Amino acid sequence: MAGIQLSGLVSGIDTQSIISQLMSIEKAPRTKITLDQDATTKRQSLLQDISTKLTTLKSANDDLKSVLSWLDTQTVESGDTSKVTVSRTGGAPPGGYDVAVTQLASAERQTFGFVSPSADGTLDIANADGTARTSVPLKAGASIDDAVSAINSSSTSKLYAVNVNGSLVLSAKTTGDSSGFAITGAGVGAQTERIAGQNAKVTINGTDYERQTNTITDAVPGLQLTLKGKTAVGSTVGVTIGTPGPDKDAIITKVKAFVTAYNDVVKTARADVTEKPVVNGSTTADVQAGTLFGDSGLNSMLSQFRSSMSAPIAGLTGLTSMADIGVSTGAANTGSTINQDSVDGLLTVDTDKLGAALDANPLGVRALLGGVSGTDGFGQAFGKILSSYQGSSGQIQGRITSASSDLSDLASKLTSFDARMDAKQDLLQKQFTAMETALQASQSAGTNLSSLISSDSSS
């Protein structure tokens, strides 16, 4: 504090204690401002939590109506995956196929002796037709391991090299009868073995196919076969391709994900609007309790959500509501037992009923969920309600932004209040200091007068 502070040294009064008590009274409203900040911060945090959950719910709702969720798929199965594995690459003709594997594709392999070169040179690699492929440099005195490393490091050799008991063994990186190669030059000794590459040979429903690799994609449209082993003479592996249709398990998973996201929003909002506030709260914990109690906006949202779940979709026939495919709040009570989850509006999924609906009427389920282009279903209807609350232009974000503005105003109010209190305390300090200074001057004058009187009397 600026200036001289005598602190009652003259008057005997504890002026600092008086100032402190006066300022404590003056600063009482400050607590109200900080508690307002605490309550607003809590309210904003709760709204942000709901906003996050609404975004998750929007994503789950979008999945229900997404065209990608309803793309046709097919089951493909192999009767013996140790001989043939299968995968779907596109629309495949459904049915059964008998596959016999008579030969697997293999790569050419050659073995050579190795002679350490006496001078710098190159190990030259040619294609099966004799045309040059690449050259690998070798230093004078290079070992077989040096040659192996040089070949394997070359991006153009198209060979795997390995040292097997001092012999240089080379294998083509591709399979089939066209995988042959030749090597000459530095380090190359006599060839001791050559195993020619061969094509895969397979018979599918009586038709023979011969391919360079063990992965066959052009024998059955939309199907990839990977040959793993030869079948016994006269035996076949059964391959089955199912009827095209939506992925039932994936659709059920997406519906369950929607229900989970929906329930997460409902449980969170329901807890917020039912938490009771503390009357005349005086602590942070007190004022942060029940900040959204009875909130009309959230109650309206919960009411609209619940109504949308049971409302029939206009324009649809057959399957017209989510309850028709097993999605509902369930029974409010069973006998004398109240189902509180149902009362609170939480959803359940009857996966058996949903699965049966997908089996019996997949197009109807798709239309109901909103996956048919040009036809509004549940996904579109619920999405319209959701959009009024979710996202940057939704009501929840608007309230979060409003809370941020309120917090900014409260911070400014607190700054101004503190500045006024500092000025007030400075003024009080100056006033009491002035009083002490005046008393000190008065006492000094009295002392001087007494001295003068005493001096006159003695003379």
Backbone torsions as a table, in degrees:
resi	resn	phi	psi	omega
1	MET	NA	134.9	-177.4
2	ALA	-70.8	152.4	174.3
3	GLY	88.9	175.5	-179.9
4	ILE	-80.6	135.5	178.2
5	GLN	-119.7	109.9	-176.9
6	LEU	-86.8	-20.4	172.8
7	SER	51.3	43.0	173.7
8	GLY	77.8	16.2	-179.7
9	LEU	-66.5	-28.1	-179.4
10	VAL	-92.9	-49.4	-175.5
11	SER	-79.7	-22.3	-175.6
12	GLY	81.8	3.8	179.5
13	ILE	-92.5	137.1	177.9
14	ASP	-79.1	82.8	-175.4
15	THR	-65.9	-32.8	-179.8
16	GLN	-65.3	-38.0	178.2
17	SER	-67.2	-39.6	178.8
18	ILE	-64.0	-45.1	179.6
19	ILE	-61.7	-42.4	-179.2
20	SER	-62.3	-42.0	179.7
21	GLN	-68.1	-40.4	177.9
22	LEU	-62.8	-41.4	-178.7
23	MET	-69.6	-32.9	178.0
24	SER	-62.4	-38.5	177.2
25	ILE	-67.8	-44.1	-179.1
26	GLU	-62.9	-33.7	-175.2
27	LYS	-87.9	0.8	-179.1
28	ALA	-53.9	-41.4	179.3
29	PRO	-62.7	-18.2	-178.6
30	ARG	-63.2	-36.3	179.2
31	THR	-60.2	-39.5	178.5
32	LYS	-61.2	-39.8	-179.9
33	ILE	-66.4	-44.8	-178.2
34	THR	-67.7	-35.2	177.1
35	LEU	-68.6	-35.3	174.6
36	ASP	-62.6	-39.0	176.3
37	GLN	-61.8	-45.2	-179.1
38	ASP	-60.9	-44.2	-178.7
39	ALA	-66.7	-41.9	-179.6
40	THR	-66.7	-40.4	178.3
41	THR	-61.7	-42.6	179.1
42	LYS	-64.8	-44.3	179.6
43	ARG	-60.8	-43.1	178.6
44	GLN	-63.5	-40.3	179.8
45	SER	-63.0	-42.6	178.8
46	LEU	-63.8	-41.1	179.4
47	LEU	-67.2	-36.8	177.7
48	GLN	-65.3	-37.6	177.8
49	ASP	-63.5	-44.2	177.8
50	ILE	-64.3	-40.2	179.2
51	SER	-60.0	-42.6	178.5
52	THR	-62.3	-42.9	-179.5
53	LYS	-69.7	-32.2	175.9
54	LEU	-66.8	-35.7	177.3
55	THR	-64.9	-41.1	176.2
56	THR	-63.0	-41.0	178.8
57	LEU	-64.0	-40.0	177.7
58	LYS	-61.1	-43.8	178.9
59	SER	-60.6	-42.3	179.8
60	ALA	-66.9	-39.0	178.6
61	ASN	-67.3	-39.1	177.4
62	ASP	-61.9	-35.7	178.9
63	ASP	-63.9	-34.3	-178.8
64	LEU	-61.8	-37.6	-174.5
65	LYS	-101.8	-1.5	-178.2
66	SER	-65.8	135.1	176.7
67	VAL	-60.1	-34.0	-179.0
68	LEU	-63.6	-30.7	179.9
69	SER	-70.1	-19.2	-173.6
70	TRP	-111.9	12.6	176.3
71	LEU	-62.7	139.4	179.2
72	ASP	-63.3	140.8	172.4
73	THR	-135.4	174.3	-180.0
74	GLN	-143.9	149.8	171.8
75	THR	-84.0	138.0	175.1
76	VAL	-130.9	129.2	-175.3
77	GLU	-136.0	144.4	174.8
78	SER	-111.2	137.3	179.5
79	GLY	-73.1	-16.3	-179.8
80	ASP	-152.0	95.1	-176.3
81	THR	-72.7	-9.4	174.9
82	SER	-77.2	-15.9	178.6
83	LYS	-107.9	-42.3	-177.6
84	VAL	-144.7	130.3	169.5
85	THR	-112.8	152.3	-175.9
86	VAL	-133.6	151.1	174.4
87	SER	-147.8	151.6	-177.6
88	ARG	-89.2	131.1	177.5
89	THR	-111.6	-8.5	-179.0
90	GLY	178.9	-166.6	177.5
91	GLY	-64.4	117.5	-177.5
92	ALA	-113.4	146.1	178.7
93	PRO	-67.1	121.0	-177.3
94	PRO	-68.1	155.1	178.6
95	GLY	139.1	-170.0	-179.5
96	GLY	-110.8	145.2	-178.2
97	TYR	-133.7	137.5	176.2
98	ASP	-101.0	121.6	-174.5
99	VAL	-117.6	126.2	175.2
100	ALA	-118.4	124.5	179.7
101	VAL	-101.8	112.3	-178.6
102	THR	-99.4	-19.5	179.8
103	GLN	-158.1	136.4	176.2
104	LEU	-95.5	145.0	176.5
105	ALA	-70.2	141.8	178.4
106	SER	-141.2	161.9	-178.9
107	ALA	-94.8	151.6	175.9
108	GLU	-67.4	141.6	177.8
109	ARG	-133.9	134.8	179.8
110	GLN	-133.4	144.8	179.8
111	THR	-122.1	133.9	-178.1
112	PHE	-131.2	151.6	166.4
113	GLY	-72.8	161.2	179.7
114	PHE	-124.3	133.2	178.6
115	VAL	-121.3	118.7	-178.9
116	SER	-60.0	125.1	-176.7
117	PRO	-66.4	141.7	179.3
118	SER	-85.7	-13.0	178.9
119	ALA	-143.8	162.8	176.7
120	ASP	-59.6	140.5	-179.9
121	GLY	-165.9	-166.2	179.6
122	THR	-130.9	144.4	171.2
123	LEU	-94.8	116.2	-171.9
124	ASP	-98.6	133.8	-178.9
125	ILE	-116.3	130.4	-179.9
126	ALA	-120.1	158.9	175.3
127	ASN	-77.0	173.7	-178.1
128	ALA	-60.2	-30.4	-178.8
129	ASP	-87.6	6.2	177.2
130	GLY	92.3	-9.6	178.6
131	THR	-72.5	145.8	-177.3
132	ALA	-66.1	138.0	176.7
133	ARG	-105.6	-56.5	179.7
134	THR	-165.9	170.7	175.9
135	SER	-130.3	139.7	-178.8
136	VAL	-114.8	117.8	-178.4
137	PRO	-70.7	139.8	175.1
138	LEU	-130.1	137.7	178.5
139	LYS	-82.0	157.3	174.8
140	ALA	-58.3	133.8	179.8
141	GLY	82.0	5.9	-179.9
142	ALA	-58.9	141.9	178.8
143	SER	-90.3	172.4	177.7
144	ILE	-63.6	-33.3	177.9
145	ASP	-67.9	-33.7	175.3
146	ASP	-63.8	-40.7	179.8
147	ALA	-66.5	-42.7	178.3
148	VAL	-58.8	-45.8	-179.0
149	SER	-64.1	-41.7	-178.6
150	ALA	-64.8	-41.8	-179.7
151	ILE	-67.2	-45.1	-178.4
152	ASN	-68.8	-24.6	179.6
153	SER	-82.4	-14.3	-178.2
154	SER	-78.5	128.8	179.0
155	SER	-80.6	-8.0	-177.3
156	THR	-113.8	-2.4	-178.1
157	SER	-71.1	-32.7	-178.1
158	LYS	58.3	29.6	-179.4
159	LEU	-132.2	151.3	167.3
160	TYR	-102.7	133.4	179.6
161	ALA	-119.4	145.8	177.6
162	VAL	-150.8	146.1	176.7
163	ASN	-91.6	112.0	179.4
164	VAL	-115.4	100.4	178.8
165	ASN	53.8	41.2	177.1
166	GLY	86.6	-1.9	176.9
167	SER	-102.1	146.9	178.9
168	LEU	-92.0	109.2	-178.6
169	VAL	-104.7	124.8	-177.5
170	LEU	-119.7	135.8	177.9
171	SER	-128.7	140.5	176.7
172	ALA	-69.3	149.7	178.1
173	LYS	-84.0	-7.1	177.2
174	THR	-118.1	161.0	179.2
175	THR	-105.8	172.3	177.1
176	GLY	104.2	168.8	-177.5
177	ASP	-73.5	-4.8	177.5
178	SER	-99.5	11.5	-176.1
179	SER	-89.9	10.2	-178.1
180	GLY	-65.9	162.9	-179.2
181	PHE	-160.0	171.0	176.2
182	ALA	-144.1	146.8	176.9
183	ILE	-131.7	145.2	177.6
184	THR	-145.8	173.4	172.3
185	GLY	100.4	-154.3	-171.9
186	ALA	-56.5	129.4	174.4
187	GLY	84.1	-13.5	-173.8
188	VAL	-81.7	119.8	176.0
189	GLY	-98.0	-156.5	-178.0
190	ALA	-73.2	143.1	175.3
191	GLN	-75.8	130.4	-179.1
192	THR	-110.1	-14.5	179.5
193	GLU	-159.6	144.6	173.2
194	ARG	-144.4	122.6	175.8
195	ILE	-117.2	111.1	-174.7
196	ALA	-67.6	146.9	174.4
197	GLY	-69.7	154.2	179.8
198	GLN	-139.2	156.9	-179.6
199	ASN	-84.0	158.5	171.9
200	ALA	-77.8	142.8	177.1
201	LYS	-129.8	125.5	-175.9
202	VAL	-142.6	147.9	176.6
203	THR	-117.4	126.1	-179.2
204	ILE	-120.7	115.6	-177.4
205	ASN	48.7	43.1	175.5
206	GLY	86.9	-7.1	179.0
207	THR	-100.1	130.0	-178.0
208	ASP	-86.5	140.9	177.2
209	TYR	-133.1	139.9	175.4
210	GLU	-129.4	124.3	-175.5
211	ARG	-134.6	157.9	-177.4
212	GLN	-70.7	-26.4	-177.0
213	THR	-123.4	171.3	178.2
214	ASN	-87.8	1.1	175.1
215	THR	-105.6	114.7	-173.4
216	ILE	-116.0	120.6	-176.1
217	THR	-116.5	-5.5	-173.1
218	ASP	-117.6	15.1	179.2
219	ALA	-89.5	-47.3	176.2
220	VAL	-117.7	117.6	-178.3
221	PRO	-53.3	133.7	177.1
222	GLY	77.8	6.6	-176.8
223	LEU	-129.9	134.5	173.7
224	GLN	-109.4	125.4	176.3
225	LEU	-107.6	133.0	174.9
226	THR	-116.1	117.4	-176.9
227	LEU	-82.3	129.3	-176.6
228	LYS	-113.5	-28.2	-177.8
229	GLY	-164.8	159.6	-179.7
230	LYS	-76.1	141.7	175.5
231	THR	-87.6	154.4	178.8
232	ALA	-65.0	151.5	-180.0
233	VAL	-57.4	127.3	178.5
234	GLY	85.9	-4.0	-179.9
235	SER	-110.3	159.0	180.0
236	THR	-136.0	165.8	173.9
237	VAL	-108.3	129.0	179.0
238	GLY	-81.5	127.6	175.3
239	VAL	-116.1	128.8	-176.9
240	THR	-118.7	132.0	177.1
241	ILE	-115.9	123.9	-177.0
242	GLY	-78.9	171.9	177.6
243	THR	-72.1	136.0	179.7
244	PRO	-60.1	143.2	178.2
245	GLY	177.7	171.5	179.5
246	PRO	-64.7	154.1	178.9
247	ASP	-74.3	100.1	-174.8
248	LYS	-57.1	-48.4	-177.8
249	ASP	-63.2	-38.9	-179.9
250	ALA	-65.9	-40.2	178.9
251	ILE	-64.1	-44.3	178.6
252	ILE	-60.4	-41.3	178.8
253	THR	-62.1	-39.5	180.0
254	LYS	-69.8	-37.7	176.9
255	VAL	-64.6	-42.9	178.4
256	LYS	-63.9	-36.7	178.0
257	ALA	-65.5	-38.8	177.2
258	PHE	-62.9	-46.8	-179.3
259	VAL	-60.7	-41.8	178.6
260	THR	-61.9	-46.2	-179.8
261	ALA	-65.1	-40.3	179.0
262	TYR	-62.0	-48.8	-179.4
263	ASN	-63.3	-33.3	179.0
264	ASP	-63.5	-42.4	177.4
265	VAL	-65.2	-47.6	-176.9
266	VAL	-62.1	-46.7	-178.9
267	LYS	-62.0	-41.5	-179.0
268	THR	-67.3	-49.1	-179.5
269	ALA	-65.0	-40.3	179.8
270	ARG	-62.2	-41.3	178.3
271	ALA	-64.3	-38.1	-178.8
272	ASP	-67.3	-43.4	-175.4
273	VAL	-79.6	-13.4	-179.9
274	THR	-103.9	-9.4	177.3
275	GLU	-72.2	120.1	-175.0
276	LYS	-81.0	144.0	178.4
277	PRO	-78.0	162.7	175.3
278	VAL	-91.9	123.1	-179.4
279	VAL	-69.4	131.9	179.8
280	ASN	54.5	42.9	-179.5
281	GLY	-60.8	141.4	-177.1
282	SER	-123.3	-0.2	179.0
283	THR	-123.7	166.9	178.1
284	THR	-57.9	-44.9	179.7
285	ALA	-61.0	-38.2	-179.7
286	ASP	-63.3	-51.5	-173.8
287	VAL	-73.5	-19.9	179.1
288	GLN	-86.2	-7.8	177.7
289	ALA	-82.6	132.1	174.2
290	GLY	68.4	30.2	-178.6
291	THR	-67.6	-18.4	177.7
292	LEU	-117.9	21.1	-178.3
293	PHE	-59.4	128.5	178.1
294	GLY	63.9	19.1	-175.7
295	ASP	-56.9	120.9	-175.1
296	SER	-67.4	-35.3	179.9
297	GLY	-65.5	-44.9	179.8
298	LEU	-70.8	-38.6	177.0
299	ASN	-62.4	-38.6	177.4
300	SER	-65.0	-41.2	178.4
301	MET	-61.5	-46.8	180.0
302	LEU	-62.2	-39.1	179.9
303	SER	-65.4	-43.8	179.9
304	GLN	-66.4	-40.6	178.0
305	PHE	-59.2	-46.7	-175.7
306	ARG	-65.4	-41.7	-179.9
307	SER	-62.7	-38.7	-178.0
308	SER	-66.0	-28.9	-177.2
309	MET	-71.4	-26.1	-178.7
310	SER	-106.1	-10.7	-176.4
311	ALA	-73.6	135.7	175.7
312	PRO	-70.1	148.6	179.4
313	ILE	-88.5	121.7	-178.5
314	ALA	-62.8	141.3	175.6
315	GLY	91.5	-9.1	-179.3
316	LEU	-100.6	153.0	174.5
317	THR	-126.7	158.4	-179.6
318	GLY	78.5	-95.6	177.1
319	LEU	-89.8	108.3	-173.8
320	THR	-121.0	-12.3	179.4
321	SER	-140.5	163.3	-178.6
322	MET	-63.7	-28.0	178.2
323	ALA	-63.6	-27.1	-179.7
324	ASP	-66.3	-20.9	178.7
325	ILE	-113.1	17.5	172.3
326	GLY	93.1	11.6	179.8
327	VAL	-108.1	114.7	-177.8
328	SER	-160.9	178.0	175.9
329	THR	-84.8	-3.3	-180.0
330	GLY	74.3	-175.3	-178.8
331	ALA	-76.2	137.9	-179.3
332	ALA	-67.9	-25.9	176.9
333	ASN	-154.1	153.9	175.7
334	THR	-121.0	103.8	-174.6
335	GLY	66.9	-120.5	-179.9
336	SER	-97.2	0.1	-178.0
337	THR	-94.5	125.7	179.0
338	ILE	-83.9	131.2	176.1
339	ASN	-89.5	95.4	-174.2
340	GLN	-63.8	-34.5	178.2
341	ASP	-60.9	-40.6	178.2
342	SER	-66.4	-42.8	178.2
343	VAL	-59.6	-38.7	-179.2
344	ASP	-78.0	-8.8	177.2
345	GLY	89.8	18.5	178.0
346	LEU	-78.8	145.0	-176.2
347	LEU	-92.9	156.0	170.3
348	THR	-129.3	159.3	178.0
349	VAL	-122.2	122.6	171.9
350	ASP	-90.4	93.8	-174.6
351	THR	-64.9	-29.1	177.0
352	ASP	-65.3	-44.3	179.8
353	LYS	-67.1	-40.7	178.1
354	LEU	-63.8	-45.1	179.4
355	GLY	-62.3	-40.8	179.1
356	ALA	-64.4	-38.6	178.5
357	ALA	-65.4	-38.8	178.7
358	LEU	-67.2	-34.9	177.8
359	ASP	-70.3	-43.9	-173.6
360	ALA	-82.1	-35.2	-174.1
361	ASN	-148.9	67.7	-177.2
362	PRO	-60.5	-36.9	179.3
363	LEU	-66.5	-35.2	177.8
364	GLY	-66.0	-41.3	176.8
365	VAL	-63.9	-42.1	179.8
366	ARG	-61.2	-45.2	179.9
367	ALA	-64.5	-41.0	179.8
368	LEU	-61.8	-43.9	-178.0
369	LEU	-77.6	-11.9	175.6
370	GLY	99.1	18.5	-176.6
371	GLY	-90.2	3.1	178.8
372	VAL	-99.2	121.1	-177.9
373	SER	-60.0	131.9	178.7
374	GLY	86.8	-4.0	179.4
375	THR	-122.9	118.7	179.5
376	ASP	-77.6	129.6	177.3
377	GLY	-121.1	-158.9	-179.5
378	PHE	-58.7	-43.3	-177.8
379	GLY	-54.9	-41.7	179.7
380	GLN	-72.3	-43.6	-178.6
381	ALA	-63.3	-46.7	-179.9
382	PHE	-68.7	-35.2	-179.9
383	GLY	-60.6	-36.1	179.3
384	LYS	-65.7	-42.3	177.9
385	ILE	-65.9	-45.2	-177.7
386	LEU	-61.1	-38.4	-175.7
387	SER	-64.4	-23.2	179.8
388	SER	-76.0	-14.6	179.3
389	TYR	-112.8	-31.9	-172.2
390	GLN	-98.2	154.2	173.5
391	GLY	91.7	177.3	-174.2
392	SER	-64.1	-25.8	-179.7
393	SER	-103.8	5.4	-178.7
394	GLY	-80.0	165.2	-177.0
395	GLN	-62.8	-38.3	-177.5
396	ILE	-64.3	-45.6	178.8
397	GLN	-64.7	-35.7	177.1
398	GLY	-60.7	-39.7	179.7
399	ARG	-72.7	-32.6	176.0
400	ILE	-65.1	-43.1	178.4
401	THR	-64.0	-40.0	178.0
402	SER	-62.9	-40.1	178.3
403	ALA	-63.7	-38.5	177.1
404	SER	-61.5	-40.7	177.8
405	SER	-64.7	-41.9	178.3
406	ASP	-61.8	-42.0	179.4
407	LEU	-64.5	-37.5	177.6
408	SER	-65.2	-42.1	178.8
409	ASP	-64.8	-41.0	179.9
410	LEU	-65.8	-38.4	178.1
411	ALA	-63.6	-42.5	178.0
412	SER	-65.0	-41.1	179.1
413	LYS	-61.9	-40.4	-179.8
414	LEU	-67.3	-40.8	179.0
415	THR	-62.6	-44.3	179.5
416	SER	-65.2	-41.7	179.9
417	PHE	-61.5	-45.7	-178.9
418	ASP	-63.0	-37.8	179.1
419	ALA	-64.5	-40.7	178.4
420	ARG	-65.1	-39.5	179.5
421	MET	-66.4	-38.5	177.8
422	ASP	-63.3	-42.0	179.5
423	ALA	-66.0	-41.0	179.0
424	LYS	-62.4	-44.7	-179.9
425	GLN	-65.1	-38.7	179.0
426	ASP	-63.6	-41.2	179.4
427	LEU	-64.6	-46.1	178.4
428	LEU	-60.2	-40.8	-179.5
429	GLN	-62.9	-41.6	179.9
430	LYS	-67.0	-40.0	-179.2
431	GLN	-64.2	-45.5	179.4
432	PHE	-68.6	-34.5	177.4
433	THR	-65.5	-41.5	177.9
434	ALA	-62.1	-39.9	178.1
435	MET	-61.6	-47.2	179.9
436	GLU	-62.5	-38.9	180.0
437	THR	-64.6	-41.9	179.3
438	ALA	-64.6	-43.8	178.1
439	LEU	-61.8	-39.8	179.2
440	GLN	-63.2	-42.2	179.2
441	ALA	-65.4	-39.5	-179.8
442	SER	-65.0	-41.5	179.8
443	GLN	-65.7	-38.0	-180.0
444	SER	-65.7	-40.2	179.6
445	ALA	-65.4	-40.3	179.5
446	GLY	-64.4	-39.8	179.1
447	THR	-63.8	-43.4	180.0
448	ASN	-63.8	-41.0	-179.9
449	LEU	-65.0	-41.0	179.2
450	SER	-62.4	-38.8	179.9
451	SER	-63.9	-41.5	-179.6
452	LEU	-65.2	-44.3	-179.8
453	ILE	-62.6	-43.6	-179.7
454	SER	-62.2	-36.6	-178.6
455	SER	-70.2	-39.3	-179.6
456	ASP	-68.1	-38.2	-178.8
457	SER	-64.7	-39.2	-176.9
458	SER	-74.2	-20.3	179.4
459	SER	-92.9	NA	NA
